[in-house]
Amino acid sequence: MSSVGIGQRPTTPKRRLVKSLWIGIWLVYLGAPVSDLLHGGHSTGVRVLGWLGLVAFVAWYAALVFRTGRGETTRLVVASLAVLAAQSTVLALSLGREWLVLFVYVSTASGAALPVRMSRWAIAATSALMTAVALAVPGGHSYLASLLIPALLGGAAMAGVRQLVRTTIELREARATVAQLAANEERLRLARDLHDLLGHSLSLITLKSELAGRMLPAHPEKAAQQVADIEKVSRQALVDVREAVSGYRRPRLAGELAGAQVALTAAGITAALPSDMAPTDVDEEAESALAWTLREAVTNVVRHSGARRCTVEVLSRQTLDGPVLELSVEDDGSGNGSAGAPGNGLTGLAERLEKAGGSLDAGRMKHGFRLVARVPVNPSPTPADVGSGS
């Protein structure tokens, strides 16, 4: 069963037919004018003019309501409603009280075609005009009570439907925008993960391949060990890429410290890393952001710095904004590619850390390059807090 498609223009012949039938159903209330033309005792000329006026009114009304929401200007809609109101006035004054029902259609069209704020005034003005014409037509006051309430309620109901349609359109557009933003965020996450994963793994594979090539003539056993390490790294890189694509990749800081030790040693860089992790109470997303930062920083040191020594520290610090976990990576190289304008790696790291509530500082020093990343630490509850149930 297909949806109604509220707020959508009819784009198929079937939907156009359904909308035409929906509009046509309400024309049944024109029975009073039709009966007056058939049995009202009017002359032939008056009947012909009455039929022409009624057909012109119905055609104008149907065209206005059917095309509602297609971008017509408010001025054009107001002019069309003025034509309908003028036709209703002339027909009611000329042919009698049975034609007062046309004002109900004018009120309904006002609610359907005008903006909500303007439709209120248009419905009230139409009702006032109908009242004036009813008092001027013989016996019109007896019809006024049965037509005034439908005119007011019908116009208000159509104004509510128009507002519902407008809200539905806005919700549909908002849903499409959210879906597009989610897709963009997923693409950005995947780009960051692949950059960090493949940059680190491929750099390590390149270093070990060069090392195996130098060892092969004199030390084939050691070269074979390097080749085995290359296979291990490549397999792990494949697993990491699959996890990154699936969205489940969350590296741990301890694991990245071990990987940094291997990468720096393979590059012939003296590594000074913490022997044990500082006591932390960071959430998984914050620790993952620090782990990605460590991986990218070590990759930059191996690939670009030309350093002989690299020092990594993980410390807990107390700041004015609360406790933080701080990661610093410092090298004594002179060719770090991140020294100038920030590249994709540092930009991606800054975005990760900002999302986790942290920050990133990176820049050249007198002898080398230093990168510092911080993430907030969840404060441990005090005994008083535990006792009070906080």
Steps between C-alpha positions, in 0.01 A plus 500: 500500500661828387532799727281805461798724430395801705685810386596352162372621166312235299758372252312207347163480321366284783588757768358781289177304467485436875551868579239603241248258650577628850432856387194395303335328798444832672325645196193299602404793721430698184169313486312811613612722208446215251150438638426871473602502133287193427193579707527866598270632227765715335479601138707320238748787469550517875552125516762512226684780673464317834646179359788691341569679828488176700731317258744793503496507880561123534779506240674794669460345844628158389801650322591706807471211747658240269809714437548591866865461601649538150677824571234754404556844643276622781388788280370258235316294762340811652390613152348159431312507830376850422361371168323213681357740759377735225335211312330383821371848575361560150335156478347522848363851446368410154359151552409480869590361839578146374823636354637615835662157533767615254654709778575180692720390209674839497574465872626144451723607211638783716608253768649260243689746280614788725768502769357434845533857625329647191237228483358604838420847368374364166262254670367773729458740206321235293263424788430870547430544128268199503313649797455832322378334180266270697337801668457664159344194332130426569479220756878481524506539877336158537793341313764699685507290818544173308778640278702726730630220725601273206678795339701574815569136592573394142750779449668434834518125428664555162746744658591228750543247220724743313713546813518121539615467139762769553627329816512165319707652219741656750535169685567318175767754404652483849512120479681521166745752644570282804558199275743700288687629806522148641641374170755783492601429860544131422713579194712736711543236771599239244748738334663579836520133601646385170753785498619418850492123454663470161752779557636328809488143366643578158782703653589208726484255209728725293755529779507126565525427127804727470650342811441149364662597171815619678514188717433248225857451365678462835222399743228305320355375830447854630362603161251215521392627843441847353295345218293313761444831682390657170246224452374548856468877458322467165253248641428726797460797266242302302309420820517866609370623165208258514418615853527864396262446209258322733520785751625289791865605502592651838874474566626489859780716627699210646495316168610809309791553742620149419458565128689829531791317660518258205472773236762729655743213556461379141577854380819513707360766733571478870161478670431621853150383588323465836547158653148498643184698441414788728185439707213614281125516506423616147214373294554277200459777242757725671754219533442407136569860396829495695594166345439634148706808590792286615487291183495803269774679695732197491428450131601862431820456704593184306416638157591867512709606796845351446518477878742289703293500818128514582349541847141411582338592831152429637420704810201588711478874569270730692389810310260785565242314290545179697723191480635404158707220351787645300695328223819662372719383211831681457781435251836660422457496124514789256279386215156436655239560234258636754710800583333725250133521426310210659445210261220249476645295787511780758168640380335161545656460845377842609148406389515170690622663819249784477220246464624329817517833686878528473753720322816475290814718501781439253798703385873520449745550783858614491621143450217293359123478502251454784138388495275512808148356517266527799168335581285548809510242778182390672546590865483207738220526758612592850389298804263781592343487154463124519344521846254767388399308188630768262 
